[in-house]
Amino acid sequence: MPPRFLSCPSLKAFSGSSNVQSPLAALLINPSKTSVRAGSIESRERRKHDPYMMAQSRRRKAANVSRQQALAQERVIQGDPLHTEQTEFVQELKTTQSGAPSASQSEAKLNYLVTRDGLQDALEYSKNLTSPLADPDRNTADPQLEKEAAERHLQEHRNAQEAINRIVNISNGNNQDRMRLLTQKCIEKLGRHNTDQVLPPKPTAAQVPNAVRPEKTPRVGRDTGSPEVQVAVLTAKIMNLSRHMQTAKNDKHNKRNLRLLVHKRQKQLQYLRAKERGGPRWQNLVETLGLSDASWKGEISM
């Protein structure tokens, strides 16, 4: 009978251990990672022990610091692209935006598109409509009762007037109501339906001989779409968001919205400057809103 041999000879006698694994089995159990996420703990540990990666990290940090210093020097020369100078109109916008109650009732801002004259007319009409009727028979009328009824009606009218004034006051409105009031102020201040009567026209271009220019369509109503009005409305929104970001440092969503508004205003300013050729309308806008060259010139980094 021929001798028998095992198909898988044991290596226990040569290694002295029963837990022997081949290199392929070790790779299957602990596979090596080919890619590491940039911000993970493993990447930071590798960077600590890799001098080449540490040098790259220092070089990137030095480039960022130098770029921040260069931007800071440009802002000192050109101004801040976000904040504006304290002009009379900007101060009025900030006062309305804060919603602080006014000292006098006549200076209080009204909400819901209510005008001061319209409110007074409505209150007078309500007072006359609810006034007590006099007794047509004067022989049986009691003057004391009529006097008490008139005093009671006057006191009720004063209470109603105080309640209406508190309701329509902008200090009791929300942020959306204040933004609507700011938009109206921007339209009335910088709308071309008002500025065309005061400002001279822009410098004319070179006249082309025998050129037929189409007549402009006359404006109907208030100007709400000119670049000046859009820049003023964007400035009001930027002031609102920048005031919010002072207390909410980690609000990344509104920080991105603020950056978008600043760049959108920059495009509008560049278009208006090229269109008006730096004329009186451009100068009036810059002086009214207190804008610096950094709001429209060069790169804006926030």
HELIX and SHEET records of a PDB file:
HELIX    1   1 LYS A   12  SER A   15  1                                   4    
HELIX    2   2 PRO A   23  ILE A   29  1                                   7    
HELIX    3   3 ILE A   41  HIS A   49  1                                   9    
HELIX    4   4 PRO A   51  GLN A   78  1                                  28    
HELIX    5   5 GLU A   88  SER A   98  1                                  11    
HELIX    6   6 ARG A  116  LEU A  129  1                                  14    
HELIX    7   7 PRO A  143  VAL A  168  1                                  26    
HELIX    8   8 ILE A  170  ASN A  172  5                                   3    
HELIX    9   9 ASN A  175  LEU A  190  1                                  16    
HELIX   10  10 ARG A  192  THR A  195  1                                   4    
HELIX   11  11 PRO A  227  MET A  245  1                                  19    
HELIX   12  12 LYS A  252  GLU A  276  1                                  25    
HELIX   13  13 PRO A  280  LEU A  289  1                                  10    
HELIX   14  14 ASP A  293  SER A  295  5                                   3    
END                                                                             
